[in-house]
Amino acid sequence: MISTEQLDSVKAWLAQNGDSPSLETELRGAFDDLHFTFCSDDDVISDKPVAEVAGYALYLVDSSQHCLCLTTDPEGASGLVVAEIEEED
């Protein structure tokens, strides 16, 4: 489960530190109780992220089954995908 408070804390952290060159390591260190996956938003096939902040889209991950899948249910979520939103030219 990922609580609203956890999601809000990750969003606030990204708003302050989203441009860090060591983003992945620092975010994992700040929230060592959460599992993170990092990618480009273009790589995510989903209707809508649960949140967007500081150039990143956040998606919830459910790992309760054999394969990981995206979910919109925070109760079943076990991690977050942090997907960088690329600026279009």
Phi and psi in degrees as GROMACS dihedral restraints (atoms count N, CA, C in turn):
[ dihedral_restraints ]
;  ai    aj    ak    al  type     phi  dphi    fc
    3     4     5     6     1  -116.0    20    10
    4     5     6     7     1   118.9    20    10
    6     7     8     9     1   -79.5    20    10
    7     8     9    10     1   161.9    20    10
    9    10    11    12     1   -58.9    20    10
   10    11    12    13     1   -37.8    20    10
   12    13    14    15     1   -64.8    20    10
   13    14    15    16     1   -41.5    20    10
   15    16    17    18     1   -63.5    20    10
   16    17    18    19     1   -45.6    20    10
   18    19    20    21     1   -62.2    20    10
   19    20    21    22     1   -43.0    20    10
   21    22    23    24     1   -63.3    20    10
   22    23    24    25     1   -37.5    20    10
   24    25    26    27     1   -66.6    20    10
   25    26    27    28     1   -41.1    20    10
   27    28    29    30     1   -64.5    20    10
   28    29    30    31     1   -42.9    20    10
   30    31    32    33     1   -61.1    20    10
   31    32    33    34     1   -44.7    20    10
   33    34    35    36     1   -63.9    20    10
   34    35    36    37     1   -40.1    20    10
   36    37    38    39     1   -63.1    20    10
   37    38    39    40     1   -46.2    20    10
   39    40    41    42     1   -63.3    20    10
   40    41    42    43     1   -37.6    20    10
   42    43    44    45     1   -60.8    20    10
   43    44    45    46     1   -34.5    20    10
   45    46    47    48     1   -89.7    20    10
   46    47    48    49     1   -29.0    20    10
   48    49    50    51     1  -125.5    20    10
   49    50    51    52     1    11.7    20    10
   51    52    53    54     1   -61.5    20    10
   52    53    54    55     1   -17.9    20    10
   54    55    56    57     1  -100.5    20    10
   55    56    57    58     1    10.7    20    10
   57    58    59    60     1   -66.7    20    10
   58    59    60    61     1   135.5    20    10
   60    61    62    63     1   -68.4    20    10
   61    62    63    64     1   -20.3    20    10
   63    64    65    66     1  -112.3    20    10
   64    65    66    67     1    41.1    20    10
   66    67    68    69     1   -50.8    20    10
   67    68    69    70     1   -50.0    20    10
   69    70    71    72     1   -60.5    20    10
   70    71    72    73     1   -48.2    20    10
   72    73    74    75     1   -64.6    20    10
   73    74    75    76     1   -44.2    20    10
   75    76    77    78     1   -67.1    20    10
   76    77    78    79     1   -41.3    20    10
   78    79    80    81     1   -65.9    20    10
   79    80    81    82     1   -42.8    20    10
   81    82    83    84     1   -63.3    20    10
   82    83    84    85     1   -36.5    20    10
   84    85    86    87     1   -69.1    20    10
   85    86    87    88     1   -36.0    20    10
   87    88    89    90     1   -73.3    20    10
   88    89    90    91     1   -27.6    20    10
   90    91    92    93     1  -131.8    20    10
   91    92    93    94     1    65.4    20    10
   93    94    95    96     1   -70.2    20    10
   94    95    96    97     1    -6.5    20    10
   96    97    98    99     1   -90.9    20    10
   97    98    99   100     1    -3.7    20    10
   99   100   101   102     1  -114.0    20    10
  100   101   102   103     1   149.9    20    10
  102   103   104   105     1   -97.6    20    10
  103   104   105   106     1   130.8    20    10
  105   106   107   108     1  -119.4    20    10
  106   107   108   109     1   143.4    20    10
  108   109   110   111     1  -123.5    20    10
  109   110   111   112     1   138.9    20    10
  111   112   113   114     1  -119.4    20    10
  112   113   114   115     1   138.2    20    10
  114   115   116   117     1  -164.5    20    10
  115   116   117   118     1  -177.3    20    10
  117   118   119   120     1   -87.5    20    10
  118   119   120   121     1   145.3    20    10
  120   121   122   123     1   -62.4    20    10
  121   122   123   124     1   -26.3    20    10
  123   124   125   126     1   -64.2    20    10
  124   125   126   127     1   -21.5    20    10
  126   127   128   129     1   -85.2    20    10
  127   128   129   130     1    -8.4    20    10
  129   130   131   132     1   -97.6    20    10
  130   131   132   133     1   127.4    20    10
  132   133   134   135     1  -104.3    20    10
  133   134   135   136     1   100.2    20    10
  135   136   137   138     1  -160.3    20    10
  136   137   138   139     1   156.0    20    10
  138   139   140   141     1   -67.4    20    10
  139   140   141   142     1   -48.8    20    10
  141   142   143   144     1  -157.4    20    10
  142   143   144   145     1   137.4    20    10
  144   145   146   147     1   -71.5    20    10
  145   146   147   148     1   162.1    20    10
  147   148   149   150     1   -76.5    20    10
  148   149   150   151     1   -20.6    20    10
  150   151   152   153     1  -162.4    20    10
  151   152   153   154     1   157.0    20    10
  153   154   155   156     1  -133.6    20    10
  154   155   156   157     1   136.1    20    10
  156   157   158   159     1  -159.1    20    10
  157   158   159   160     1   137.9    20    10
  159   160   161   162     1    49.8    20    10
  160   161   162   163     1    40.1    20    10
  162   163   164   165     1    82.5    20    10
  163   164   165   166     1    15.4    20    10
  165   166   167   168     1  -130.2    20    10
  166   167   168   169     1   143.7    20    10
  168   169   170   171     1  -105.4    20    10
  169   170   171   172     1   138.8    20    10
  171   172   173   174     1  -112.0    20    10
  172   173   174   175     1   130.6    20    10
  174   175   176   177     1  -123.3    20    10
  175   176   177   178     1   145.9    20    10
  177   178   179   180     1   -88.1    20    10
  178   179   180   181     1   141.3    20    10
  180   181   182   183     1  -115.1    20    10
  181   182   183   184     1   136.1    20    10
  183   184   185   186     1  -111.5    20    10
  184   185   186   187     1   122.6    20    10
  186   187   188   189     1  -115.2    20    10
  187   188   189   190     1    22.8    20    10
  189   190   191   192     1   -74.7    20    10
  190   191   192   193     1   -22.0    20    10
  192   193   194   195     1   -98.9    20    10
  193   194   195   196     1  -176.9    20    10
  195   196   197   198     1   -61.2    20    10
  196   197   198   199     1   -40.8    20    10
  198   199   200   201     1  -109.6    20    10
  199   200   201   202     1   147.6    20    10
  201   202   203   204     1   -70.3    20    10
  202   203   204   205     1   147.7    20    10
  204   205   206   207     1  -149.4    20    10
  205   206   207   208     1   158.5    20    10
  207   208   209   210     1   -79.6    20    10
  208   209   210   211     1   149.7    20    10
  210   211   212   213     1  -143.1    20    10
  211   212   213   214     1   161.6    20    10
  213   214   215   216     1  -109.2    20    10
  214   215   216   217     1     3.0    20    10
  216   217   218   219     1   -97.9    20    10
  217   218   219   220     1   106.5    20    10
  219   220   221   222     1   -60.8    20    10
  220   221   222   223     1   -27.4    20    10
  222   223   224   225     1   -64.3    20    10
  223   224   225   226     1   -34.5    20    10
  225   226   227   228     1   -97.5    20    10
  226   227   228   229     1     0.4    20    10
  228   229   230   231     1   -79.6    20    10
  229   230   231   232     1   140.8    20    10
  231   232   233   234     1  -120.2    20    10
  232   233   234   235     1    -5.0    20    10
  234   235   236   237     1  -169.4    20    10
  235   236   237   238     1  -177.9    20    10
  237   238   239   240     1  -130.0    20    10
  238   239   240   241     1   141.1    20    10
  240   241   242   243     1   -95.9    20    10
  241   242   243   244     1   126.2    20    10
  243   244   245   246     1  -105.4    20    10
  244   245   246   247     1   104.7    20    10
  246   247   248   249     1  -107.7    20    10
  247   248   249   250     1   117.9    20    10
  249   250   251   252     1   -72.5    20    10
  250   251   252   253     1   129.2    20    10
  252   253   254   255     1   -89.3    20    10
  253   254   255   256     1   113.6    20    10
  255   256   257   258     1   -80.3    20    10
  256   257   258   259     1   136.6    20    10
  258   259   260   261     1   -72.7    20    10
  259   260   261   262     1   135.4    20    10
  261   262   263   264     1   -82.5    20    10
  262   263   264   265     1   141.9    20    10
